[in-house]
Amino acid sequence: MTGKEGTPSTVSVVIPAYNAAGFIERTLESVFAQTYRSYEVIVVDDGSSDDTHQIVERWFARTGVEGRCIRQSNKKIAAARNTGIKAARGEFIAFLDADDVWDAQKLERVMAEFEIRPGVDLICHNERITRDGKTLRVTRNGPWVPGMYESLLFKGNTLSPSATVVRKEKALYVGGFRENPEFNTVEDYDFWMRLSQSVRFHFMDCVLGEYTLVESSASRRIEYHQANTVSLLMDHFRSHFGDDPGLLARLLMRKRLATSSRSAAGQLMNYQESPKLQRTYIWRMIQTFPFDPKNLARAFLWLLSSATRSARESVNK
């Protein structure tokens, strides 16, 4: 769609899709429902083996929305997003994952915010976290702080792709998403960190979209994500501190790595995954940085849950 006859769209909605036939039409319909109309849609079909491409093409034909579906061999989500960014004609890139949806006023409200904040190059809002159509919680992204890069590096990711709109020139300036295999699943975290070194962020304290949780092979997914998080953190630590970090830097690094292990342990506990795997991450957390009260609390909760599980198993024998 175009804002005015003959003028290019202001926003390019970039949707990477892989075997998304079961849900992508719902995502596309949430774009079609936008009250802001100056947008194009670029779907990048990243080597799907299902009917994703046909469903997207039928949607374009039915709605008349400006855009296209680009097909490529499977290169993972970072490469798919980069393909979309390069093909985009809009001044702004609005990321949207193929299983997430937006509220109808999302683009209108975000673009209005850019209008009143000309010095801002990236805007992110809050999201509902849902599973099977039910809202589990609301995630509050941000806030912006001075030293945003250090905050992201040492405190963790506070942005979500489907909640973020960025100026295209800034996305290209930092080289887009890094396509390193060892950064898969954390490619967005890396992208935000690199952007934060040259771009001013703004966070809107309102919910304008929905992030969908898809449960599958939880333990393998958590382990994979954790390993790649560590790879990414070590890469940024080397860039930030050099090859010979001082004592304070080493303590900060260890604390951050322990926090990552704590997060993995917490997810494994929530999903009631392998007790042995839970113990691995609890031990790694304590061994890496035992001085954080949050680590000690997580270890205590794990010991308590382990004791409860053992007692229940003894009764059932």
Beta strands, then each sheet from edge to edge (+ up, - down):
strand 1: 11-17
strand 2: 39-46
strand 3: 67-72
strand 4: 92-95
strand 5: 101-102
strand 6: 122-131
strand 7: 134-139
strand 8: 164-167
strand 9: 201-212
sheet 1: 3+ 2+ 1+ 4+ 8- 6+ 7-
sheet 2: 3+ 2+ 1+ 4+ 8- 6+ 9+ 5-
end
